[in-house]
Amino acid sequence: MKKILFITGSINQTTQMHQIANELPGYDCWFSQLFTDNAPLKYLLTKTPIFNGTVLSRKFKLKSERYLYQNSLQIDFGAKKNKYDLVVYCTDMIIPKRMRQYKTIWVQEGMIDRYTLWSKIVRTLRLPSTLCGNTSLNGASNICDVYCAASEGYKLQFAGKGTEQRKIVVTGMPNYDNQQQHLNNDFPHHNYVLVATTDMRETFRLENRVAFIKKAVKIANGRPLLFKLHPNENFKRAEKEILKYTPAGTMIYKQGNTSHMIANCCELITQYSTVVYTGIALGKKVHSWFNIDELIGLAPIQNEGTSAKTIAALCRDYLNHKGDKKSFDPQMSMSEFQRQEAEPELSNELIANW
């Protein structure tokens, strides 16, 4: 039985990988939190707080592995137990050299951070992508053999940053490809302005949180406010700030289904957060620190939740490919899969017309 290793990170990344694995019965699927073999980076991870707010930290590893154990999934942290036929990555910013011998597929898991002057310097000098301190170079290394993008807009963005366009296919993005499903929910509140915060301070980026809160109050203009805190935030600090600078009655949620909260809101305010795409898909008025027109062009395709199935089909095709890595054509594989998916529909239409 062929073995596949899925690299996880945040809970969002972990659940997306689980969805893909569920579409691959008959394969021996294993999971590992993102890891590195780089000695200096390992030292920084274990001896300093630099990466405490990132998916490389022990906190994220424990959350991810708790989910894996709860779902009875096989864990091979650091890929020490097995040799693999395929490795599926949620980031191409850290891929140990020994793992590059295997067939590799990269899956987009969320919004890509803003490309800055520092990102350009890191890329130009060919420094480790992790030095960016964000995800601005995720999908841009050209290391993996196949890249699964959320939309045509992101496909062009990854190609523009250095990944060969022939490698990139638009599959959609699990967890963000069927936003209409969230309209049917039991969240008790409606018609509020939702503010989805980020973990910028926890990941060592500058943020004037007080100014952001005051701006949200101004946008709400007397309407009810609901703050949904990022799971990686310092809750105590964030809650204290919100209560100080917002009107009485402002709601604060530390947990809960953010997509359901977006479905029930009348307006969405974000900073740098993938959840803005949920708002766009559901036709909400949205605010973001990204350009809204650009976000609309990048928004993940909506395919009724079939992204995981599409990515799994690519995995199967690549696993069964007999040639070398360069001879595999993901574009052709994708076209063939789409043709096969369309055939039952076409047959039903012909039967109905007949």
C-alpha positions as MATLAB code, in Angstrom:
seq = 'MKKILFITGSINQTTQMHQIANELPGYDCWFSQLFTDNAPLKYLLTKTPIFNGTVLSRKFKLKSERYLYQNSLQIDFGAKKNKYDLVVYCTDMIIPKRMRQYKTIWVQEGMIDRYTLWSKIVRTLRLPSTLCGNTSLNGASNICDVYCAASEGYKLQFAGKGTEQRKIVVTGMPNYDNQQQHLNNDFPHHNYVLVATTDMRETFRLENRVAFIKKAVKIANGRPLLFKLHPNENFKRAEKEILKYTPAGTMIYKQGNTSHMIANCCELITQYSTVVYTGIALGKKVHSWFNIDELIGLAPIQNEGTSAKTIAALCRDYLNHKGDKKSFDPQMSMSEFQRQEAEPELSNELIANW';
ca = [
       0.000    0.000    0.000;
       1.464    3.373   -1.032;
       2.208    5.766    1.813;
       1.256    9.461    1.889;
       2.468   11.967    4.494;
       0.319   15.060    5.127;
       2.103   18.034    6.709;
      -0.093   19.947    9.163;
       0.123   23.252   11.034;
      -2.812   25.237   12.386;
      -6.155   23.538   12.975;
      -7.331   24.987    9.656;
      -4.379   23.386    7.859;
      -4.857   20.129    9.767;
      -8.569   19.788    8.982;
      -7.905   20.523    5.305;
      -5.333   17.744    5.137;
      -7.747   15.399    6.903;
     -10.406   16.146    4.269;
      -7.991   15.265    1.460;
      -6.902   12.059    3.211;
     -10.552   11.046    3.588;
     -10.807   11.086   -0.211;
      -7.914    8.628   -0.523;
      -9.142    5.249    0.748;
      -6.757    2.449   -0.112;
      -3.669    4.515    0.725;
      -1.639    4.447    3.930;
      -2.052    8.033    5.180;
       0.150    9.548    7.892;
       0.369   13.036    9.403;
       3.147   15.210   10.776;
       3.196   18.719   12.130;
       5.503   21.018   10.132;
       9.124   20.282   11.058;
      12.676   21.226   10.150;
      16.032   19.436   10.072;
      17.908   22.744   10.108;
      20.026   22.846   13.299;
      20.085   26.666   13.759;
      16.323   26.866   13.202;
      15.749   24.006   15.656;
      17.783   25.934   18.237;
      15.662   29.055   17.717;
      12.508   26.943   18.070;
      13.521   25.310   21.341;
      15.634   27.996   23.034;
      14.000   31.292   22.041;
      10.438   32.714   21.836;
      10.860   33.921   18.221;
       8.513   31.308   16.709;
       6.091   31.029   19.646;
       3.253   32.564   17.643;
       3.774   30.447   14.531;
       2.755   26.928   13.485;
       6.301   25.804   14.254;
       5.702   26.250   17.965;
       4.979   23.462   20.427;
       1.548   24.977   21.149;
       0.370   24.455   17.559;
       1.941   20.986   17.429;
      -0.004   19.908   20.507;
      -3.307   21.298   19.156;
      -2.810   19.597   15.811;
      -1.818   16.266   17.335;
      -4.761   16.391   19.734;
      -7.051   16.656   16.700;
      -5.214   13.789   14.963;
      -5.513   11.522   18.022;
      -9.201   12.377   18.440;
      -9.798   11.301   14.845;
      -7.661    8.129   15.153;
      -5.169    9.293   12.517;
      -1.606    8.005   12.209;
       1.177   10.352   13.351;
       4.785   10.310   12.164;
       6.283   13.565   13.430;
       9.436   14.407   11.527;
       8.862   11.561    9.024;
      10.997    9.179   11.082;
       8.866    6.020   10.925;
       8.360    5.556    7.184;
       9.535    6.296    3.695;
       6.829    7.915    1.588;
       5.570    7.810   -1.972;
       4.043   11.284   -1.700;
       4.210   14.217    0.727;
       1.420   16.817    0.760;
       2.490   20.201    2.155;
       0.531   23.171    3.509;
       3.609   25.406    3.145;
       6.680   25.291    0.918;
       8.630   27.703    3.126;
      10.188   24.851    5.133;
      10.905   21.621    3.274;
      13.866   19.605    4.605;
      16.282   18.457    1.889;
      15.785   14.766    2.717;
      12.052   15.171    1.996;
      12.636   16.470   -1.528;
      13.418   12.977   -2.791;
       9.697   12.181   -2.545;
       6.924   13.306   -4.842;
       5.461   16.514   -3.391;
       2.197   18.449   -3.684;
       1.563   21.858   -2.111;
      -1.951   22.862   -1.052;
      -2.934   26.477   -0.386;
      -4.535   26.743    3.049;
      -5.447   30.392    3.403;
      -4.696   34.010    2.593;
      -1.118   34.869    1.671;
       0.361   37.782    3.625;
       1.243   41.066    1.947;
       4.409   40.986   -0.197;
       6.665   43.669    1.285;
      10.070   45.185    0.577;
      11.530   42.806    3.174;
       9.894   39.850    1.380;
      11.557   41.003   -1.840;
      14.946   41.288   -0.127;
      14.634   37.781    1.374;
      13.663   36.342   -2.018;
      16.342   38.245   -3.969;
      19.119   37.227   -1.578;
      17.759   33.661   -1.459;
      17.535   33.754    2.317;
      15.311   31.261    4.189;
      11.657   32.211    3.608;
      10.991   31.949    7.340;
      12.971   35.183    7.810;
       9.978   37.042    6.368;
       8.157   36.385    9.621;
       4.911   35.815    7.687;
       3.445   33.794    4.802;
       4.206   36.297    2.027;
       6.490   33.790    0.252;
       4.308   30.730    0.789;
       3.680   29.116   -2.607;
       6.621   30.926   -4.184;
       9.584   28.585   -3.680;
       8.967   26.378   -6.756;
      10.267   23.426   -4.692;
       7.159   21.240   -4.805;
       6.203   19.305   -7.925;
       2.530   20.374   -7.997;
       0.838   23.464   -6.551;
      -2.901   23.553   -5.752;
      -4.195   27.127   -5.771;
      -7.467   28.520   -4.435;
      -8.244   30.615   -7.522;
      -6.963   31.879  -10.871;
      -5.940   35.078   -9.097;
      -3.687   33.193   -6.714;
      -2.323   31.072   -9.552;
      -1.098   34.238  -11.263;
       0.274   35.569   -7.972;
       2.330   32.424   -7.265;
       3.625   32.371  -10.835;
       4.602   36.032  -10.535;
       6.647   35.275   -7.412;
       8.664   32.471   -8.985;
       6.741   29.165   -9.096;
       6.493   27.666  -12.587;
       2.998   28.224  -13.945;
       2.858   24.740  -15.471;
       2.974   23.315  -11.930;
       0.032   25.343  -10.636;
      -3.554   24.105  -10.922;
      -6.690   25.773   -9.601;
      -8.368   23.212   -7.360;
     -10.142   25.436   -4.878;
      -9.309   25.444   -1.177;
     -10.864   23.041    1.350;
     -12.636   24.852    4.202;
     -13.306   27.868    1.935;
     -14.960   26.334   -1.124;
     -18.578   26.046    0.026;
     -19.411   29.163    2.009;
     -23.152   29.028    1.266;
     -23.466   26.104    3.696;
     -22.867   28.484    6.616;
     -26.096   30.390    6.006;
     -27.960   27.573    7.766;
     -26.696   27.874   11.343;
     -27.831   28.178   14.954;
     -25.707   31.165   15.994;
     -28.098   33.220   18.165;
     -27.230   36.766   17.039;
     -28.015   38.635   13.793;
     -27.505   42.023   12.125;
     -24.352   43.103   13.925;
     -21.014   44.409   12.665;
     -18.481   41.594   13.057;
     -14.830   42.375   13.779;
     -12.440   39.442   13.157;
      -9.067   40.221   14.710;
      -5.638   38.743   13.921;
      -2.596   37.595   15.882;
      -0.207   40.226   14.526;
       1.260   41.106   17.904;
       1.690   37.468   18.835;
       3.672   36.926   15.619;
       5.906   39.957   16.260;
       4.270   42.349   13.790;
       3.327   45.932   14.562;
      -0.311   46.767   15.218;
      -2.115   49.734   16.725;
      -4.994   47.740   18.187;
      -6.585   50.748   19.893;
      -6.789   52.643   16.591;
      -8.288   49.551   14.923;
     -10.962   49.235   17.626;
     -11.852   52.917   17.340;
     -12.163   52.578   13.565;
     -14.489   49.595   13.999;
     -16.679   51.629   16.367;
     -16.834   54.404   13.770;
     -17.819   51.971   10.976;
     -20.496   50.397   13.172;
     -21.987   53.853   13.755;
     -24.254   52.768   16.585;
     -25.001   49.276   15.294;
     -24.224   46.294   17.588;
     -20.593   45.180   17.562;
     -19.293   41.616   17.885;
     -15.578   40.857   18.152;
     -14.331   37.368   17.272;
     -10.779   36.976   18.605;
      -8.093   35.072   16.739;
      -7.397   31.745   18.523;
      -3.708   32.592   18.802;
      -4.296   35.935   20.548;
      -3.633   36.987   24.112;
      -7.319   36.887   25.096;
      -6.952   38.762   28.380;
      -5.191   41.725   26.768;
      -7.510   41.825   23.750;
     -10.674   41.675   25.845;
      -9.487   44.461   28.140;
      -8.782   46.754   25.160;
     -12.137   46.062   23.512;
     -14.140   46.713   26.673;
     -12.297   49.987   27.231;
     -12.843   51.477   23.767;
     -16.230   50.123   22.639;
     -19.806   50.911   23.703;
     -21.538   48.923   26.434;
     -23.077   45.738   25.105;
     -20.268   44.921   22.668;
     -20.021   41.144   22.344;
     -16.688   39.286   22.503;
     -16.264   35.669   21.404;
     -13.037   33.739   21.990;
     -14.374   30.540   20.443;
     -17.132   29.497   18.079;
     -17.726   29.039   14.370;
     -16.457   32.224   12.717;
     -18.129   31.369    9.409;
     -21.531   31.212   11.126;
     -20.861   34.587   12.730;
     -20.030   36.030    9.308;
     -23.166   34.525    7.780;
     -25.323   36.333   10.353;
     -23.540   39.708   10.312;
     -24.485   42.780    8.289;
     -20.882   43.933    7.770;
     -17.445   42.375    8.297;
     -14.266   44.129    9.434;
     -10.951   42.262    9.181;
      -7.229   42.994    9.216;
      -5.136   40.267    7.555;
      -7.482   37.302    7.751;
      -8.614   34.578    5.368;
     -12.139   34.854    6.783;
     -12.626   37.944    4.605;
     -13.154   35.474    1.738;
     -16.135   34.024    3.573;
     -17.643   37.498    3.716;
     -16.988   38.076    0.008;
     -18.520   34.717   -0.958;
     -21.629   35.492    1.100;
     -22.039   38.953   -0.407;
     -21.263   40.880    2.787;
     -19.796   44.368    2.819;
     -16.210   43.756    3.934;
     -13.290   45.818    5.199;
      -9.677   44.628    5.090;
      -6.147   45.987    5.242;
      -5.780   44.423    1.789;
      -7.259   46.117   -1.283;
     -10.834   44.838   -1.573;
     -10.805   44.714   -5.399;
      -7.648   42.591   -5.261;
      -9.263   40.276   -2.719;
     -12.297   39.784   -4.950;
      -9.911   38.680   -7.734;
      -8.109   36.304   -5.365;
     -11.206   34.870   -3.660;
     -11.271   31.037   -3.568;
     -13.532   29.418   -6.133;
     -16.819   28.071   -4.792;
     -17.333   24.481   -5.948;
     -19.786   23.112   -3.362;
     -17.030   21.628   -1.243;
     -15.281   19.457   -3.836;
     -11.741   20.879   -3.509;
     -10.511   18.019   -1.315;
     -11.828   15.486   -3.844;
     -10.080   17.318   -6.697;
      -6.770   17.488   -4.818;
      -7.060   13.786   -3.917;
      -7.537   12.971   -7.622;
      -4.284   14.815   -8.381;
      -2.566   12.857   -5.619;
      -3.742    9.556   -7.135;
      -2.657   10.531  -10.642;
       0.764   11.613   -9.456;
       1.229    8.484   -7.341;
       0.385    6.318  -10.366;
       2.598    8.308  -12.728;
       5.441    6.085  -13.969;
       7.754    8.764  -15.359;
      10.015   11.189  -13.521;
       8.763   14.278  -11.666;
       9.203   16.669  -14.583;
       7.217   14.488  -16.960;
       4.064   14.666  -14.839;
       1.606   17.217  -16.253;
      -0.781   18.447  -13.530;
      -2.711   20.532  -16.074;
      -3.563   17.446  -18.123;
      -4.427   15.507  -14.966;
      -6.759   18.282  -13.870;
      -8.442   18.492  -17.281;
      -9.016   14.734  -17.355;
     -10.514   14.777  -13.859;
     -12.863   17.632  -14.798;
     -13.913   15.774  -17.952;
     -14.706   12.624  -15.983;
     -16.671   14.618  -13.410;
     -18.714   16.283  -16.166;
     -19.588   13.030  -17.977;
     -22.348   11.848  -15.565;
     -23.976   15.290  -15.778;
     -23.795   15.199  -19.568;
     -25.274   11.692  -19.675;
     -28.173   12.708  -17.435;
     -28.831   15.733  -19.618;
     -28.892   13.572  -22.775;
     -31.260   11.083  -21.124;
     -33.568   13.913  -20.042;
     -33.601   15.438  -23.540;
     -34.209   12.034  -25.131;
];
